[in-house]
Amino acid sequence: MQQTDSIPAPFAAKAHQIVEALKQMDQIVVAGHVHPDGDAAGSVAAIGHILRAMGKEFMLYAAPGLPGYLDFFPMPAIVHTTLAHPPFTPKCAVLLDCGEPDRLGSELSELLPYLDSVNIDHHLGGNGMGNRANWVVTEAAATAQLVAYLSMAADLPLTGDLSLAVALGLITDTGGFCHGNTSAEVLALASHLVGNGCNLPWLREQLDNNWSLGRWRLWGLLMENSRVEQDGQVGFCQVQLEDIRRCQALKEDLEGFVEQLRRLRNVKVAALLREDSPQLCKFSLRSYGDIDVRSIAAKMNGGGHFNAAGGTLRMPLEEAGKELLRHIGLYLTSQKADAEEQAQCPKPAPQAKKQTKNRAKPK
């Protein structure tokens, strides 16, 4: 069976279209959003493997660099953290896991108008920023899922480091296959990867058991500082810059902590607020089921996914905390009111079925 036969039908046509677009490109910058997570980094790595197999000249770019917890991960080329001295004059770009030019970093966003570009993404909020082709599928669990189908459309086997790159993206954005976006297509793709030799246990070992002492201390402090708000519906934690310094940790050591807040019983929304400077804070929101944290983030000019979103508040930490909790409270109050209204609406009475009498057949 050819690789292309494994692409789910809804994704097949666009995957082949993107492959044709890549064939027309060369001297390519491959980049995800700034401060890349596992899905952005995995997608960048996977595209690098695909472009190498196509014989293309490319460079990998990540600003300000890959997070330290991914130091173990095998990338297909050097990851450049600046475009000041590229190995060639860029003519094209493949933009991954990012829907807005500002999220690419100032260097690439300023260069973008002069490049032929393809955008592959799964975030809500736009149709893509590529001027040659766009593939934005909000139903996809991860950008790496789409890149995997791209590899299949190019008839490149998902094996070796390419399969690990796809797996990294899937594990990251499905929470280790625990989130509601873990669809049948995702599990089928994971099965395909494992069937082709992808060592998922090794990858999880590297991701889960590679903590620094600074991260361990920081999480202990944050556990102590966390609290519940809104009658126990909100798990909330504020992180001061001094907390990170005191624990000899890094900002990236906060990765995954908001997920722990969501583990608290009865919590509907988990919220982590991080101080980046005296007048700038970053927030992360998580939820389960029908709680739309993206709509909460959007009220504060943020974005993301239905159950995972975030954004920036340009104000001091204490003020930002009050603003964040206010918006979460407004959402939960509105949702409760909607639920009560639906409960009070009388359901239409079921229509009585017409009964037919059995008539004896004439002899």
C-alpha positions as CSV (number, residue, x, y, z in Angstrom):
1,M,0.0,0.0,0.0
2,Q,1.3,3.5,-0.9
3,Q,1.7,6.2,1.7
4,T,-0.9,8.3,0.0
5,D,-3.5,5.6,0.8
6,S,-3.1,6.2,4.5
7,I,-4.3,9.9,4.3
8,P,-7.8,10.3,5.7
9,A,-10.1,11.5,2.9
10,P,-10.8,15.0,4.3
11,F,-7.1,15.8,4.3
12,A,-5.9,14.2,1.0
13,A,-6.6,16.8,-1.6
14,K,-5.1,19.7,0.3
15,A,-2.0,17.6,1.3
16,H,-1.3,16.9,-2.4
17,Q,-1.8,20.6,-3.2
18,I,0.8,21.7,-0.6
19,V,3.3,19.1,-1.9
20,E,3.0,20.7,-5.3
21,A,3.5,24.1,-3.8
22,L,6.7,22.9,-2.0
23,K,8.0,21.5,-5.3
24,Q,8.0,25.0,-6.8
25,M,10.0,26.5,-3.8
26,D,13.7,26.6,-2.9
27,Q,16.0,28.5,-0.5
28,I,13.4,28.2,2.2
29,V,13.1,29.4,5.8
30,V,11.2,26.9,7.9
31,A,9.8,28.5,11.1
32,G,7.1,28.1,13.7
33,H,5.9,30.6,16.3
34,V,8.4,32.3,18.7
35,H,9.2,30.3,21.9
36,P,8.2,27.1,20.1
37,D,6.5,24.3,21.9
38,G,6.7,20.7,21.0
39,D,4.2,20.9,18.1
40,A,6.0,23.9,16.5
41,A,9.4,22.3,17.0
42,G,8.3,18.9,15.8
43,S,6.6,20.4,12.7
44,V,9.7,22.4,11.8
45,A,11.8,19.3,12.2
46,A,9.4,17.2,10.1
47,I,9.3,19.8,7.3
48,G,13.1,19.9,7.3
49,H,13.2,16.1,6.7
50,I,10.6,16.4,3.9
51,L,12.5,19.3,2.2
52,R,15.8,17.4,2.4
53,A,14.2,14.4,0.7
54,M,13.0,16.8,-2.0
55,G,16.5,18.1,-2.5
56,K,15.6,21.6,-1.4
57,E,17.9,24.2,0.1
58,F,16.5,25.2,3.5
59,M,17.3,26.6,6.9
60,L,15.5,26.0,10.2
61,Y,14.6,29.1,12.3
62,A,13.3,29.5,15.8
63,A,13.3,32.7,17.9
64,P,14.7,32.9,20.4
65,G,15.6,29.2,20.1
66,L,14.3,25.8,21.1
67,P,13.4,25.3,24.7
68,G,16.0,23.6,26.8
69,Y,13.7,20.6,27.5
70,L,14.0,19.7,23.8
71,D,17.9,19.6,23.8
72,F,17.7,15.9,23.4
73,F,15.6,16.1,20.2
74,P,17.3,15.2,16.9
75,M,16.7,18.1,14.4
76,P,17.5,17.6,10.7
77,A,19.7,20.7,10.5
78,I,21.1,23.6,12.6
79,V,18.4,25.7,14.2
80,H,19.2,29.4,13.5
81,T,18.0,31.9,16.2
82,T,18.6,34.9,14.0
83,L,18.2,35.8,10.3
84,A,21.1,38.3,10.4
85,H,23.5,35.9,8.6
86,P,21.5,33.3,6.8
87,P,23.3,30.5,4.8
88,F,21.6,31.8,1.7
89,T,19.4,34.6,0.6
90,P,15.9,33.4,1.6
91,K,13.3,33.4,-1.2
92,C,10.6,31.3,0.4
93,A,9.2,30.4,3.8
94,V,7.2,27.5,5.3
95,L,5.3,28.9,8.3
96,L,4.1,26.4,10.9
97,D,1.8,26.3,13.9
98,C,1.3,30.1,13.7
99,G,-1.5,32.2,12.3
100,E,-0.2,35.7,12.7
101,P,3.0,37.4,11.4
102,D,3.7,39.0,14.8
103,R,4.0,35.5,16.3
104,L,6.9,34.7,14.0
105,G,9.1,37.2,15.6
106,S,10.2,40.7,14.4
107,E,12.9,39.5,12.0
108,L,10.8,37.0,10.0
109,S,7.6,39.1,10.1
110,E,9.5,42.0,8.5
111,L,11.0,39.8,5.8
112,L,7.7,37.9,5.1
113,P,6.2,40.3,2.5
114,Y,9.3,39.6,0.3
115,L,9.0,35.8,0.5
116,D,6.8,33.2,-1.3
117,S,5.2,31.5,1.6
118,V,3.2,28.4,2.6
119,N,1.3,28.4,5.9
120,I,0.3,25.2,7.7
121,D,-1.6,25.6,11.0
122,H,-4.5,24.4,13.1
123,H,-5.3,27.5,15.2
124,L,-8.6,29.3,15.1
125,G,-8.8,32.8,13.9
126,G,-7.7,33.0,10.3
127,N,-7.4,31.4,6.9
128,G,-3.6,31.6,6.8
129,M,-0.9,34.1,6.0
130,G,0.8,32.3,3.2
131,N,0.8,34.0,-0.2
132,R,1.4,30.8,-2.2
133,A,-0.7,28.3,-0.3
134,N,-2.4,27.9,3.1
135,W,-3.6,24.8,4.9
136,V,-5.4,25.7,8.1
137,V,-7.5,22.9,9.7
138,T,-8.8,23.8,13.1
139,E,-10.2,20.3,13.5
140,A,-6.6,18.9,13.4
141,A,-5.2,18.1,16.8
142,A,-1.7,19.4,15.9
143,T,0.1,21.0,13.0
144,A,2.3,18.0,13.1
145,Q,-0.7,15.9,12.1
146,L,-1.1,17.9,8.9
147,V,2.7,17.7,8.2
148,A,2.4,13.9,8.6
149,Y,-0.2,13.8,5.8
150,L,2.0,16.1,3.8
151,S,4.8,13.5,4.0
152,M,2.4,10.8,3.0
153,A,1.2,12.8,0.0
154,A,4.9,13.2,-1.0
155,D,5.1,9.4,-0.7
156,L,7.8,9.7,2.0
157,P,7.7,7.0,4.7
158,L,7.1,8.2,8.2
159,T,10.1,6.5,9.8
160,G,13.1,7.3,11.8
161,D,13.6,10.9,13.0
162,L,10.7,12.1,10.8
163,S,8.3,9.9,12.7
164,L,9.7,11.2,16.0
165,A,9.1,14.8,14.9
166,V,5.5,14.0,14.1
167,A,5.1,12.1,17.4
168,L,6.5,15.1,19.3
169,G,3.8,17.4,17.9
170,L,1.0,14.9,18.5
171,I,2.1,14.2,22.2
172,T,2.4,17.9,22.9
173,D,-0.9,19.1,21.6
174,T,-3.0,16.2,22.7
175,G,-1.5,16.2,26.2
176,G,-0.1,12.7,25.7
177,F,-3.3,11.6,23.9
178,C,-5.5,12.7,26.9
179,H,-7.2,15.8,25.5
180,G,-10.5,15.9,23.7
181,N,-8.8,16.5,20.4
182,T,-7.5,12.9,20.4
183,S,-9.6,11.8,17.5
184,A,-9.7,8.5,15.6
185,E,-7.5,10.1,12.9
186,V,-4.9,11.0,15.6
187,L,-4.9,7.5,17.1
188,A,-4.7,5.9,13.6
189,L,-1.7,8.2,12.8
190,A,0.0,7.2,16.1
191,S,-0.6,3.5,15.2
192,H,1.0,4.1,11.8
193,L,4.0,5.7,13.4
194,V,4.5,2.9,15.9
195,G,4.0,0.3,13.2
196,N,6.8,2.0,11.3
197,G,9.2,1.8,14.2
198,C,8.6,5.0,16.1
199,N,9.8,4.6,19.7
200,L,7.1,6.4,21.6
201,P,8.2,5.1,25.0
202,W,11.7,6.5,24.5
203,L,10.2,9.9,23.4
204,R,8.0,10.0,26.5
205,E,11.0,9.1,28.7
206,Q,13.0,12.0,27.4
207,L,10.1,14.4,27.8
208,D,8.8,13.3,31.2
209,N,12.0,12.4,33.1
210,N,14.3,15.2,32.2
211,W,13.6,17.8,34.9
212,S,16.1,20.2,36.3
213,L,16.3,20.8,40.1
214,G,15.2,24.4,39.4
215,R,12.0,23.2,37.7
216,W,11.3,20.8,40.6
217,R,11.7,23.6,43.1
218,L,9.6,26.0,41.0
219,W,6.7,23.6,40.7
220,G,6.8,22.9,44.5
221,L,6.5,26.7,45.1
222,L,3.7,27.1,42.6
223,M,1.8,24.2,44.1
224,E,2.0,26.0,47.4
225,N,0.9,29.4,45.9
226,S,-2.0,28.0,43.8
227,R,-5.5,28.7,44.9
228,V,-9.1,28.2,43.7
229,E,-11.5,31.0,42.8
230,Q,-15.0,31.5,41.7
231,D,-16.5,29.0,44.2
232,G,-13.9,26.4,43.3
233,Q,-14.5,26.6,39.5
234,V,-11.1,28.2,38.7
235,G,-7.7,27.0,39.6
236,F,-5.4,30.0,39.6
237,C,-1.7,30.7,40.0
238,Q,0.4,33.8,39.6
239,V,4.2,33.5,38.9
240,Q,6.5,36.4,39.7
241,L,9.8,36.8,38.0
242,E,11.4,36.6,41.4
243,D,9.9,33.2,41.9
244,I,11.7,31.9,38.8
245,R,15.0,33.5,39.8
246,R,14.8,32.3,43.4
247,C,14.3,28.7,42.3
248,Q,17.2,29.0,39.7
249,A,14.7,28.0,37.0
250,L,13.7,29.2,33.5
251,K,10.5,30.5,32.1
252,E,10.3,27.3,30.0
253,D,10.2,25.3,33.2
254,L,6.5,26.5,33.6
255,E,5.6,24.3,30.6
256,G,2.8,22.0,31.7
257,F,2.0,23.5,35.0
258,V,-1.3,24.9,34.0
259,E,-2.3,21.3,33.1
260,Q,-1.8,20.4,36.8
261,L,-4.2,23.1,37.9
262,R,-6.8,21.5,35.8
263,R,-6.5,18.3,37.8
264,L,-8.1,20.0,40.9
265,R,-11.5,18.5,41.6
266,N,-14.5,20.7,40.4
267,V,-12.1,23.1,38.5
268,K,-13.6,24.1,35.1
269,V,-10.9,26.6,34.1
270,A,-7.2,26.5,34.9
271,A,-5.4,29.8,34.7
272,L,-1.6,30.5,35.0
273,L,-0.4,34.1,34.9
274,R,3.3,34.7,34.5
275,E,5.1,38.0,35.0
276,D,7.5,38.8,32.1
277,S,8.4,42.3,33.2
278,P,6.9,44.9,35.6
279,Q,4.3,45.9,33.0
280,L,3.9,42.7,30.9
281,C,2.2,39.4,31.8
282,K,1.4,36.2,29.9
283,F,-1.5,34.0,30.7
284,S,-2.4,30.4,29.8
285,L,-5.9,28.9,30.1
286,R,-7.0,25.3,30.0
287,S,-10.4,23.6,30.3
288,Y,-12.3,20.4,29.7
289,G,-15.4,19.7,27.6
290,D,-17.7,22.5,26.6
291,I,-15.8,25.3,28.4
292,D,-14.5,27.6,25.6
293,V,-11.4,29.3,27.0
294,R,-10.5,30.7,23.6
295,S,-13.5,33.0,23.8
296,I,-12.2,34.2,27.2
297,A,-8.7,34.8,25.8
298,A,-10.2,36.6,22.8
299,K,-11.8,39.2,25.2
300,M,-8.2,40.1,26.1
301,N,-6.8,40.0,22.6
302,G,-5.5,36.5,23.0
303,G,-6.3,33.3,21.1
304,G,-5.6,29.6,20.8
305,H,-7.9,26.6,20.9
306,F,-11.3,25.8,22.4
307,N,-9.8,24.1,25.5
308,A,-6.3,25.7,25.5
309,A,-5.7,29.4,25.0
310,G,-3.5,32.2,26.1
311,G,-2.5,35.8,25.6
312,T,-0.7,38.9,26.9
313,L,-1.8,41.6,29.4
314,R,0.3,44.8,29.4
315,M,-0.2,45.7,33.1
316,P,1.4,44.8,36.5
317,L,0.9,41.3,37.8
318,E,-1.7,42.0,40.5
319,E,-3.8,44.1,38.1
320,A,-3.5,41.5,35.4
321,G,-4.6,38.8,37.9
322,K,-7.8,40.8,38.7
323,E,-8.5,41.4,35.0
324,L,-8.0,37.7,34.1
325,L,-10.2,36.5,36.9
326,R,-12.9,39.1,36.0
327,H,-13.1,37.8,32.4
328,I,-13.2,34.2,33.5
329,G,-15.9,35.0,36.0
330,L,-18.0,36.8,33.4
331,Y,-17.8,33.8,31.1
332,L,-18.7,31.3,33.8
333,T,-21.7,33.4,34.9
334,S,-22.9,33.7,31.3
335,Q,-22.5,30.0,30.8
336,K,-24.5,29.3,34.0
337,A,-27.3,31.7,32.9
338,D,-27.5,30.0,29.5
339,A,-27.7,26.6,31.1
340,E,-30.5,27.8,33.5
341,E,-32.4,29.3,30.6
342,Q,-32.3,26.1,28.6
343,A,-33.4,24.1,31.6
344,Q,-36.5,26.4,32.0
345,C,-37.5,26.1,28.4
346,P,-40.3,23.5,28.2
347,K,-39.4,20.7,25.9
348,P,-41.9,20.0,23.1
349,A,-44.2,17.2,23.9
350,P,-43.5,14.1,21.8
351,Q,-46.0,13.5,19.1
352,A,-48.3,10.6,19.6
353,K,-47.7,7.8,17.2
354,K,-50.6,6.9,15.0
355,Q,-51.9,3.5,15.8
356,T,-53.1,1.3,13.0
357,K,-55.6,-1.5,13.5
358,N,-54.8,-4.9,12.2
359,R,-57.4,-5.7,9.6
360,A,-58.1,-9.2,8.6
361,K,-57.2,-10.0,5.1
362,P,-60.1,-11.1,2.9
363,K,-60.1,-14.8,2.2
